[in-house]
Each structure stands twice: as structure tokens, then as C-alpha cells.
Amino acid sequence: QKEVEQNSGPLSVPEGAIASLNCTYSDRGSQSFFWYRQYSGKSPELIMSIYSNGDKEDGRFTAQLNKASQYVSLLIRDSQPSDSATYLCAAPQSGGSNYKLTFGKGTLLTVNP
Amino acid sequence: DGGITQSPKYLFRKEGQNVTLSCEQNLNHDAMYWYRQDPGQGLRLIYYSQIVNDFQKGDIAEGYSVSREKKESFPLTVTSAQKNPTAFYLCASSPPEGGGYTFGSGTRLTVV
């Protein structure tokens, strides 16, 4: 069983700060990684995907991938109270395929005004 | 607008009863999935289907059944054999070229 593990949190940051969310994965063959945001009582929403080593930026969000260390992270700059949610990291169960994502248990982020 | 529709949003099941959760997508995605979410447990894969008339068990398939008679539809039946069905059920789909899942809005099932 391939595993995806996230820092358990909860994580609390003040408004305007950088929130850093971390994830490690066990399958060295994994080629794609995804970050989802889930508000309380709602379904997950895809916010970032990353496929190659390095950084990928989209607005206030930056995903970082280090395949050698089997580590993927999500940075949220200028955190806003609306960013308060659970963030889920996901990677395919079977190497490079997009099928059968395994999800981490999530990290609850609270941004305090 | 394209998306995934799950119904009902809330469902109550009596002991010993089978219930069916609906999932319909108009994204023209080949692959569809059912996940279960419990507090503190993350998402766990129940069943998945990569093509019409074919589906495979996920990590926690016992007590559940599915069908995939149409590309757009992937209903999940929670049978009386599932001893702890109270959970949030999420249906998702994905295109073959990758890019992550699109999720439906979920069905919250409670045993009464």
C-alpha cells in the first residue's frame, strides 16, 4: 500500500503570513502530485498539481516538489482567513498513472485575522 | 456547465437496509471513483471504474457494490453488510490524460 503522509497540524498562522504545508510519499515511481483544499462540510477542490522537480507558482500558491527526497509542499503567501480549510495532498497509487489517487489525512489550516 | 452531480445530499439508512447513492458526470471522463471520508481518516477508495462495464475494488470495498452501465453514471450501493456506513461519500472522475480528480459535492450518509 503506497502511502502519503502529511504533517498532522493543525496549523495556525496570522493573516498575511506564509503558511507551509508538507507531504511525503512512499512510491518513488509517482510522477504527479496534487493539492486539494477542502472547506468544512464540503468536497475537495483541486488547487495545484505538480509533475516535475522544482517550484510551480499560481497566484499566492506555490507547490514545491523534490523527487529525490520524496517530498512535496504547498506554500500559501499572504494568507487570508478565507484560506482556512483542510489541505489534502494526493499521489497516484500505481506509479505514474493518474488513476487511484492516495490521499493524505490532511492538514487543517486556520488563518487568524 | 460540466461537473459531477451527487444525490441525495443527505441520506438516512435504517439498520439492515440497502441504499444507493447516485453519481452522474457530464465531463466525458472515462474514469470514475468512490471514496469514503471519516473524521481523521482521510479519503479511502471504495471502488473505481476506468471504462464502461468494468470496475475494480478499492481498499475498502466490503459491504459496497457498484455498476457502470453508462459512461456518465457510477452509482454506489451501500449494503446491509457494511457495518459502519455512517460517513461522507465522495464521487470523483478524471480524464485519461491526467490533471487530478473532479469531485462531486458529496452525500452524507447516517445510520438511524
Chai-1 contact restraints between the chains, C-beta under 6 A:
chainA,res_idxA,chainB,res_idxB,connection_type,confidence,min_distance_angstrom,max_distance_angstrom,comment,restraint_id
A,F34,B,G100,contact,1.0,0.0,6.0,A-B,restraint_1
A,S43,B,L90,contact,1.0,0.0,6.0,A-B,restraint_2
A,S43,B,F103,contact,1.0,0.0,6.0,A-B,restraint_3
A,S43,B,S105,contact,1.0,0.0,6.0,A-B,restraint_4
A,S43,B,G106,contact,1.0,0.0,6.0,A-B,restraint_5
A,P44,B,F103,contact,1.0,0.0,6.0,A-B,restraint_6
A,L46,B,G100,contact,1.0,0.0,6.0,A-B,restraint_7
A,S49,B,G100,contact,1.0,0.0,6.0,A-B,restraint_8
A,N98,B,S94,contact,1.0,0.0,6.0,A-B,restraint_9
A,N98,B,G98,contact,1.0,0.0,6.0,A-B,restraint_10
A,Y99,B,A31,contact,1.0,0.0,6.0,A-B,restraint_11
A,F103,B,G42,contact,1.0,0.0,6.0,A-B,restraint_12
A,F103,B,L43,contact,1.0,0.0,6.0,A-B,restraint_13
A,K105,B,G42,contact,1.0,0.0,6.0,A-B,restraint_14
